[in-house]
Amino acid sequence: MTLLRALRRTVDSFAVKLGILMVVFVSVPMILYDQFQEADRQQRALLLDSVQRQGNLVAQALVPLLSQFDAAAVPQVRQTIERMAQPDVSIKLLLRPTGGAATDAFFYIASVPTVPVDYLQEERAELIETGVLDRLADTCGGGRPLAVEYTNPNGRVEVLTSLTPIDAPMGCWVVITAHATDSIVGQSLARPYWQMPEVRFAGAVYLTLALVVLWLFTSIWRNIRGFAGVARRIRKDPGTERSFSDMNRVPELNDVAGAFDDMVRDLRGTAETMRRTAEENAHAFKTPIAVIAQSVEPLKRLIPEDDLRARRSVDLIERSVQRLDVLVNAARRIEETVADLLNPPRKALNLSALVEDIVDEYQENAHTIGDRRVVGRIDRNVMVRVGDDMIETVMQNLLDNALSFTRPGTEVTVSLTAVGGQAQVMVEDRGPGVQPGDLERIFERYVSIRDEGQRMSGAGNFGIGLWIVRRNVEAAGGRIRAENRKDGGLRMTVELPLSR
């Protein structure tokens, strides 16, 4: 089930869909390229075969005349070639007399359309240089279709399309046909299929479609990333006026952006309401608690010394009132902490200065913590982005907890360093430590792992201090862990992201 859920999340991922789309846009042209190339090859083969047949027809029409060629047959040969010639097609007749073997032994006999003799000589040299006449065997055989592009002496590009040899008593005759590159046949043979106008137009349409689709995807992607950026800014600075609606650029997401803005406003309002309610409730409970505490004093004086039962009852009322007072304070702190989780205050804070002030305060009030010392080792100018009240509560709870466990005559060490993009605060005591199995439990609400002798007098130690510490640290984007020191005692390590 877990694997299926992970697979479903992967398939539903926007990035995966975009990746699949890009793969499709890249692979489809590659697949079509092979298909088009094969179709073009077959088309060229059919076209060359047709052109060769045309050359063969010209050659067959000339065979009777060339078999008994003499001076009187020259006009008839020319008339036959002119009759079979077509626009944009030139036909040339060459002769290699009997006894000649080299390619330079070929000479022009006729040409349609008519061209000057010098032109024919230059073209003959071009054909020899390009190796076209090398295709003829010594036996004057091997007629074949061609697709050789060359520039004639007039600077016009032509495509030699067929070469048909005729073996006659006078020698080896060769009929060569050529098409201009601006003709349909010439265009089809001289250019690769991907250079054809229709293919280029289709490619341009496909590329435009691909770019439009990718633009749509990337615009939505950027808008979603913009939502994430606004959420991060709101988390870093809840007082920011930046909203999702202001950032949104996609009209279809206006309702989503508005819903996010409403949710942020509701969370801020809920957090503020919880803070006010916590303060009002605490104030409402404090008044009757104070009245009860003040009323107990006269009762204590009126009770006779020998009435032990009455005195125990009054003492029980007194302790219960103290406990109730602590519970009210604890409830208020819990509600304020929950409100901070919903809308945590964030601002640039010099953590070094704050921790140093707290350490100095505990050092000045050393007489209230017995024969114990608080020692600070603090790096300068370590900056974080978090509410100072939240971190002050964290430090006070950690120090109070450490001092309540540490042995008289020892010290609690507070250190602050910047390590790998994190501000690291460590509070180390010299107490008994914690059982390994309880290192995580001490952060749970209402969990206080203490011996009776370690409990403070009165009604304290209800197991909410470290719970509040963890909630505040996590609300600030950090984490906290507890571990036993090798030489005895407990080490609390708080890591907070540095301000950027």
C-alpha positions as CSV (number, residue, x, y, z in Angstrom):
1,M,0.0,0.0,0.0
2,T,2.8,2.4,0.8
3,L,4.6,1.6,-2.5
4,L,1.3,2.1,-4.4
5,R,0.8,5.5,-2.6
6,A,4.3,6.6,-3.4
7,L,3.9,5.6,-7.0
8,R,0.6,7.4,-7.3
9,R,2.2,10.6,-5.8
10,T,5.0,10.3,-8.2
11,V,2.6,10.0,-11.2
12,D,0.6,12.9,-9.9
13,S,3.6,15.1,-9.6
14,F,3.6,18.2,-11.7
15,A,7.3,17.9,-12.4
16,V,6.8,14.3,-13.6
17,K,4.1,15.4,-16.0
18,L,6.3,18.2,-17.3
19,G,9.1,15.7,-17.8
20,I,6.9,13.3,-19.6
21,L,5.6,16.1,-21.9
22,M,9.2,17.1,-22.8
23,V,10.1,13.4,-23.5
24,V,7.1,13.2,-25.8
25,F,7.9,16.4,-27.6
26,V,11.5,15.2,-28.1
27,S,10.8,11.6,-29.0
28,V,7.9,12.2,-31.5
29,P,10.1,14.1,-34.0
30,M,12.8,11.4,-33.7
31,I,10.3,8.7,-34.5
32,L,8.7,10.7,-37.3
33,Y,12.2,11.5,-38.6
34,D,12.9,7.9,-39.3
35,Q,9.5,7.4,-40.9
36,F,9.8,10.4,-43.1
37,Q,13.4,9.5,-44.1
38,E,12.2,6.1,-45.2
39,A,9.3,7.6,-47.1
40,D,11.7,10.1,-48.7
41,R,14.1,7.3,-49.7
42,Q,11.3,5.4,-51.4
43,Q,10.0,8.5,-53.1
44,R,13.5,9.3,-54.4
45,A,14.0,5.8,-55.6
46,L,10.7,5.9,-57.5
47,L,11.5,9.3,-59.0
48,L,15.0,8.2,-60.1
49,D,13.6,5.1,-61.6
50,S,11.1,7.2,-63.6
51,V,13.8,9.5,-64.7
52,Q,16.0,6.6,-65.7
53,R,13.2,5.2,-67.8
54,Q,12.9,8.6,-69.5
55,G,16.6,8.5,-70.3
56,N,16.2,4.9,-71.5
57,L,13.4,6.0,-73.8
58,V,15.6,8.7,-75.4
59,A,18.4,6.1,-75.8
60,Q,16.1,3.5,-77.4
61,A,14.8,6.1,-79.8
62,L,18.4,6.9,-80.8
63,V,19.6,3.3,-81.1
64,P,18.6,2.9,-84.8
65,L,20.3,6.2,-85.7
66,L,23.4,5.6,-83.7
67,S,23.9,2.1,-84.9
68,Q,24.6,3.4,-88.5
69,F,25.7,6.9,-87.5
70,D,27.2,9.2,-90.2
71,A,27.2,12.8,-91.0
72,A,23.7,12.6,-92.5
73,A,22.3,11.2,-89.3
74,V,23.3,14.3,-87.2
75,P,20.1,16.3,-87.9
76,Q,17.9,13.3,-87.3
77,V,19.6,12.7,-84.0
78,R,19.1,16.3,-82.9
79,Q,15.4,16.3,-84.0
80,T,14.8,13.1,-82.0
81,I,16.4,14.6,-78.9
82,E,14.4,17.9,-79.3
83,R,11.2,16.0,-79.7
84,M,11.7,14.1,-76.5
85,A,13.1,17.0,-74.4
86,Q,10.9,18.8,-71.7
87,P,11.1,22.2,-70.0
88,D,13.8,22.4,-67.3
89,V,15.3,19.2,-68.7
90,S,18.5,19.1,-70.7
91,I,19.7,16.1,-72.7
92,K,23.2,15.7,-73.9
93,L,24.8,13.1,-76.2
94,L,28.4,12.2,-75.8
95,L,30.6,9.8,-77.8
96,R,33.7,7.9,-76.9
97,P,35.1,6.5,-80.2
98,T,36.1,2.9,-80.5
99,G,39.5,2.4,-79.0
100,G,39.2,5.1,-76.3
101,A,39.3,4.1,-72.7
102,A,39.9,7.2,-70.6
103,T,37.1,9.4,-69.4
104,D,38.6,12.4,-71.3
105,A,38.0,10.5,-74.5
106,F,34.2,11.4,-74.4
107,F,33.1,14.3,-76.7
108,Y,29.8,16.1,-77.0
109,I,27.9,15.4,-80.1
110,A,24.5,17.1,-79.4
111,S,22.8,19.1,-76.7
112,V,19.3,20.3,-76.1
113,P,18.9,23.1,-75.4
114,T,21.6,24.3,-77.6
115,V,24.7,25.8,-75.9
116,P,28.0,27.2,-77.2
117,V,30.9,24.8,-77.9
118,D,33.0,26.5,-75.2
119,Y,30.2,25.9,-72.7
120,L,30.2,22.2,-73.6
121,Q,33.9,21.9,-73.2
122,E,33.8,23.4,-69.7
123,E,30.9,21.2,-68.7
124,R,32.8,18.2,-70.1
125,A,35.7,19.0,-67.9
126,E,33.4,19.5,-64.9
127,L,31.9,16.0,-65.5
128,I,35.3,14.5,-65.8
129,E,36.5,16.2,-62.6
130,T,33.4,15.2,-60.6
131,G,33.9,11.6,-61.7
132,V,30.4,11.2,-63.3
133,L,31.9,9.6,-66.4
134,D,33.9,7.2,-64.2
135,R,30.7,5.4,-63.6
136,L,30.8,3.9,-67.1
137,A,32.4,0.5,-67.3
138,D,35.0,-0.3,-69.9
139,T,32.3,-2.4,-71.7
140,C,30.1,0.8,-72.1
141,G,27.5,-0.7,-69.8
142,G,26.0,0.0,-66.4
143,G,23.4,2.6,-67.0
144,R,22.0,3.8,-63.7
145,P,20.0,6.6,-62.1
146,L,22.0,9.5,-60.6
147,A,21.3,12.2,-58.1
148,V,24.5,14.2,-58.6
149,E,24.3,18.0,-58.0
150,Y,26.8,20.2,-59.8
151,T,27.2,23.8,-61.0
152,N,27.3,24.2,-64.8
153,P,29.6,26.8,-66.5
154,N,26.7,29.3,-66.5
155,G,26.7,29.1,-62.7
156,R,23.3,27.3,-62.6
157,V,23.0,24.4,-60.3
158,E,21.7,21.2,-62.0
159,V,21.0,17.7,-60.9
160,L,22.3,14.9,-63.2
161,T,19.4,12.5,-63.1
162,S,20.4,9.6,-65.4
163,L,23.2,8.3,-67.5
164,T,22.4,5.7,-70.2
165,P,25.2,4.1,-72.3
166,I,24.7,2.8,-75.8
167,D,27.3,0.4,-77.3
168,A,27.5,0.9,-81.1
169,P,30.0,0.1,-83.9
170,M,31.3,3.7,-83.9
171,G,31.9,3.7,-80.1
172,C,30.3,4.2,-76.7
173,W,27.4,6.7,-76.8
174,V,26.2,8.2,-73.6
175,V,22.8,9.9,-73.1
176,I,22.9,12.2,-70.0
177,T,19.7,13.9,-68.7
178,A,19.8,16.8,-66.1
179,H,17.1,18.7,-64.3
180,A,17.3,22.3,-63.0
181,T,17.2,22.5,-59.2
182,D,14.2,24.8,-59.4
183,S,12.1,22.1,-61.1
184,I,10.0,19.7,-59.1
185,V,12.3,16.8,-59.9
186,G,15.4,18.8,-59.1
187,Q,14.0,20.0,-55.8
188,S,13.0,16.5,-54.8
189,L,16.5,15.0,-55.7
190,A,18.8,17.9,-54.8
191,R,17.4,18.7,-51.3
192,P,17.1,16.5,-48.2
193,Y,13.5,16.1,-47.3
194,W,13.8,18.2,-44.2
195,Q,14.7,21.2,-46.4
196,M,11.4,21.0,-48.2
197,P,9.2,24.0,-47.5
198,E,6.3,21.9,-46.4
199,V,8.4,19.9,-44.0
200,R,9.9,23.1,-42.6
201,F,6.5,24.6,-42.2
202,A,5.3,21.5,-40.4
203,G,8.4,21.6,-38.2
204,A,7.8,25.2,-37.4
205,V,4.2,24.5,-36.4
206,Y,5.3,21.6,-34.2
207,L,8.0,23.7,-32.5
208,T,5.6,26.5,-31.9
209,L,3.1,24.1,-30.4
210,A,5.7,22.6,-28.2
211,L,6.9,26.1,-27.0
212,V,3.3,27.2,-26.3
213,V,2.6,24.1,-24.2
214,L,5.9,24.3,-22.4
215,W,5.2,28.0,-21.8
216,L,1.8,27.2,-20.3
217,F,3.3,24.5,-18.0
218,T,6.2,26.7,-16.9
219,S,3.9,29.7,-16.2
220,I,1.7,27.6,-14.0
221,W,4.9,26.1,-12.4
222,R,6.3,29.6,-11.7
223,N,3.0,30.7,-10.3
224,I,2.9,27.7,-7.9
225,R,6.5,28.3,-6.9
226,G,5.5,31.9,-6.3
227,F,2.8,30.6,-3.9
228,A,5.5,28.7,-2.1
229,G,7.7,31.8,-1.9
230,V,4.8,33.9,-0.4
231,A,4.2,31.1,2.1
232,R,7.8,31.1,3.2
233,R,7.8,34.9,3.6
234,I,4.7,34.8,5.7
235,R,6.2,32.1,7.8
236,K,9.4,34.1,8.3
237,D,7.6,37.3,8.9
238,P,3.9,36.9,9.8
239,G,3.4,40.6,9.7
240,T,4.2,40.9,6.0
241,E,1.5,42.4,3.8
242,R,2.4,40.2,0.9
243,S,-0.6,38.1,-0.2
244,F,-1.2,35.2,-2.6
245,S,-3.6,37.3,-4.7
246,D,-1.0,40.0,-5.3
247,M,1.5,37.4,-6.5
248,N,-0.9,35.4,-8.7
249,R,-0.6,35.8,-12.5
250,V,-2.9,33.0,-13.6
251,P,-6.6,34.1,-13.6
252,E,-7.7,30.5,-13.1
253,L,-5.9,30.4,-9.8
254,N,-7.5,33.5,-8.4
255,D,-10.0,31.5,-6.3
256,V,-7.1,29.4,-4.9
257,A,-5.0,32.5,-4.1
258,G,-8.0,34.1,-2.4
259,A,-8.7,30.9,-0.3
260,F,-5.0,30.9,0.8
261,D,-5.3,34.6,1.9
262,D,-8.5,33.9,3.8
263,M,-6.8,31.0,5.5
264,V,-3.8,33.1,6.6
265,R,-6.2,35.8,7.9
266,D,-8.2,33.2,9.8
267,L,-5.0,31.8,11.3
268,R,-3.8,35.2,12.4
269,G,-7.2,36.0,13.8
270,T,-7.4,32.7,15.7
271,A,-3.9,33.1,17.1
272,E,-4.7,36.6,18.3
273,T,-8.0,35.5,19.8
274,M,-6.2,32.7,21.6
275,R,-3.7,35.1,23.1
276,R,-6.4,37.5,24.3
277,T,-8.5,34.6,25.7
278,A,-5.5,33.2,27.5
279,E,-4.7,36.5,29.1
280,E,-8.4,37.2,30.0
281,N,-8.9,33.7,31.5
282,A,-5.7,33.9,33.5
283,H,-6.8,37.3,34.9
284,A,-10.3,35.9,35.7
285,F,-8.9,33.0,37.6
286,K,-6.1,35.0,39.4
287,T,-8.6,37.2,41.2
288,P,-10.5,34.5,43.1
289,I,-7.3,32.6,43.7
290,A,-5.8,35.7,45.3
291,V,-8.9,36.2,47.4
292,I,-8.8,32.6,48.7
293,A,-5.1,32.9,49.5
294,Q,-5.6,36.0,51.5
295,S,-8.6,34.6,53.3
296,V,-6.6,31.5,54.5
297,E,-4.2,33.7,56.5
298,P,-6.8,34.9,59.1
299,L,-8.1,31.3,59.4
300,K,-4.7,30.0,60.3
301,R,-4.4,32.5,63.1
302,L,-7.8,31.5,64.5
303,I,-7.1,27.8,64.7
304,P,-5.9,26.5,68.1
305,E,-2.5,25.0,68.2
306,D,-3.8,21.7,69.4
307,D,-6.3,21.3,66.5
308,L,-4.0,19.4,64.2
309,R,-6.8,18.3,61.9
310,A,-7.9,21.8,61.2
311,R,-4.3,22.9,60.6
312,R,-3.8,20.1,58.2
313,S,-7.0,21.1,56.3
314,V,-5.8,24.7,56.1
315,D,-2.3,23.6,54.9
316,L,-4.0,21.5,52.2
317,I,-6.1,24.4,51.1
318,E,-3.0,26.6,50.9
319,R,-1.0,24.0,48.9
320,S,-4.0,23.5,46.6
321,V,-4.3,27.2,46.0
322,Q,-0.6,27.4,45.1
323,R,-1.0,24.4,42.8
324,L,-4.1,26.0,41.2
325,D,-2.1,29.3,40.6
326,V,0.6,27.3,38.9
327,L,-1.9,25.4,36.8
328,V,-3.5,28.7,35.7
329,N,-0.1,30.1,34.7
330,A,0.7,26.8,32.9
331,A,-2.6,26.9,31.0
332,R,-1.9,30.5,29.9
333,R,1.5,29.6,28.7
334,I,0.2,26.6,26.8
335,E,-2.5,28.6,25.0
336,E,0.1,31.3,24.1
337,T,2.4,28.7,22.8
338,V,-0.3,27.2,20.6
339,A,-1.1,30.6,19.3
340,D,2.5,31.1,18.5
341,L,2.4,27.8,16.5
342,L,-0.5,29.1,14.4
343,N,1.1,32.6,13.8
344,P,4.7,32.5,15.0
345,P,6.3,36.0,15.2
346,R,9.4,36.3,13.1
347,K,11.9,39.1,12.9
348,A,15.7,39.5,12.6
349,L,17.1,38.8,16.1
350,N,20.7,39.0,17.4
351,L,20.6,35.7,19.3
352,S,24.1,36.4,20.7
353,A,22.9,39.5,22.5
354,L,19.7,37.8,23.8
355,V,21.4,34.7,25.2
356,E,24.2,36.9,26.7
357,D,21.6,39.0,28.5
358,I,19.8,36.0,29.9
359,V,23.0,34.4,31.1
360,D,24.0,37.7,32.8
361,E,20.6,37.8,34.5
362,Y,21.0,34.3,35.9
363,Q,24.5,35.1,37.0
364,E,23.3,38.3,38.9
365,N,20.6,36.3,40.6
366,A,22.9,33.4,41.6
367,H,21.8,33.7,45.2
368,T,18.3,32.4,44.2
369,I,19.7,29.3,42.6
370,G,21.8,28.1,45.4
371,D,25.5,27.2,45.2
372,R,25.4,26.9,41.4
373,R,26.8,29.0,38.5
374,V,25.8,29.8,34.9
375,V,28.7,30.2,32.5
376,G,28.3,31.5,29.0
377,R,30.5,30.8,25.9
378,I,28.8,32.9,23.2
379,D,29.9,33.7,19.7
380,R,29.2,37.3,18.6
381,N,26.6,38.4,16.1
382,V,24.8,35.2,15.5
383,M,21.6,36.3,13.8
384,V,18.3,34.3,13.5
385,R,14.8,35.2,12.4
386,V,12.4,34.5,15.2
387,G,10.4,36.2,17.9
388,D,12.5,37.2,20.9
389,D,9.7,36.3,23.3
390,M,9.7,32.7,21.9
391,I,13.4,32.2,22.3
392,E,13.6,34.0,25.7
393,T,11.0,31.5,26.9
394,V,13.1,28.6,25.5
395,M,16.3,29.8,27.2
396,Q,14.6,30.4,30.5
397,N,12.9,27.0,30.6
398,L,16.1,25.2,29.6
399,L,18.1,27.1,32.3
400,D,15.5,26.5,35.0
401,N,15.3,22.9,34.1
402,A,19.1,22.5,34.1
403,L,19.6,24.4,37.4
404,S,16.9,22.2,39.1
405,F,18.9,19.1,38.3
406,T,22.5,20.2,38.6
407,R,24.4,19.5,41.8
408,P,25.4,22.2,44.2
409,G,28.9,23.6,43.7
410,T,28.8,22.9,39.9
411,E,27.9,25.0,36.9
412,V,25.5,25.1,34.0
413,T,27.2,25.9,30.7
414,V,25.5,27.8,27.9
415,S,27.3,28.0,24.5
416,L,26.2,29.6,21.2
417,T,28.0,29.0,17.9
418,A,27.1,29.2,14.1
419,V,27.6,25.8,12.4
420,G,26.7,25.0,8.8
421,G,24.0,27.6,8.4
422,Q,22.5,26.8,11.8
423,A,22.7,28.7,15.1
424,Q,23.5,26.0,17.7
425,V,22.7,26.7,21.4
426,M,23.8,24.1,24.0
427,V,22.7,24.1,27.6
428,E,24.7,21.5,29.7
429,D,24.1,20.6,33.4
430,R,26.0,18.4,35.9
431,G,22.9,16.5,37.1
432,P,22.1,12.8,37.0
433,G,21.1,12.8,33.3
434,V,18.1,10.9,31.9
435,Q,17.6,7.3,31.1
436,P,18.2,6.7,27.3
437,G,14.6,5.5,26.9
438,D,13.2,8.7,28.3
439,L,15.2,11.2,26.3
440,E,12.3,11.8,23.9
441,R,9.6,11.5,26.6
442,I,10.8,14.5,28.5
443,F,9.5,16.7,25.7
444,E,6.0,15.4,26.1
445,R,3.3,17.5,27.8
446,Y,2.8,16.7,31.5
447,V,5.8,14.4,31.6
448,S,8.1,15.2,34.5
449,I,10.8,12.6,35.2
450,R,12.1,13.5,38.7
451,D,12.7,11.8,42.0
452,E,10.7,13.1,44.9
453,G,13.9,14.8,46.3
454,Q,14.4,16.7,43.0
455,R,10.9,18.2,42.9
456,M,10.7,21.9,43.7
457,S,8.7,23.0,46.6
458,G,5.2,24.2,46.0
459,A,3.3,23.2,42.9
460,G,5.8,23.4,40.1
461,N,7.2,20.8,37.7
462,F,4.1,19.8,35.8
463,G,6.0,18.7,32.7
464,I,5.1,21.6,30.4
465,G,8.4,23.5,30.3
466,L,10.3,21.3,27.9
467,W,7.1,20.7,25.9
468,I,6.8,24.5,25.4
469,V,10.6,24.6,24.5
470,R,10.1,22.0,21.7
471,R,7.0,23.7,20.4
472,N,8.6,27.1,20.3
473,V,11.8,25.8,18.6
474,E,9.9,23.9,16.0
475,A,7.6,26.9,15.3
476,A,10.8,28.9,14.6
477,G,11.9,26.3,12.0
478,G,14.5,24.6,14.3
479,R,14.8,21.4,16.3
480,I,16.0,20.4,19.7
481,R,17.5,17.2,21.0
482,A,18.6,15.9,24.4
483,E,21.6,13.6,25.1
484,N,23.5,12.5,28.2
485,R,27.0,13.9,28.6
486,K,29.9,11.4,28.8
487,D,31.1,12.8,32.1
488,G,27.6,13.1,33.6
489,G,24.7,15.5,33.2
490,L,22.4,16.3,30.4
491,R,23.0,18.4,27.2
492,M,20.2,20.2,25.5
493,T,21.0,21.3,21.9
494,V,18.8,23.8,20.0
495,E,19.4,24.4,16.3
496,L,17.8,27.4,14.5
497,P,18.3,28.5,10.9
498,L,20.5,31.5,10.6
499,S,19.0,34.7,9.2
500,R,19.7,35.3,5.5
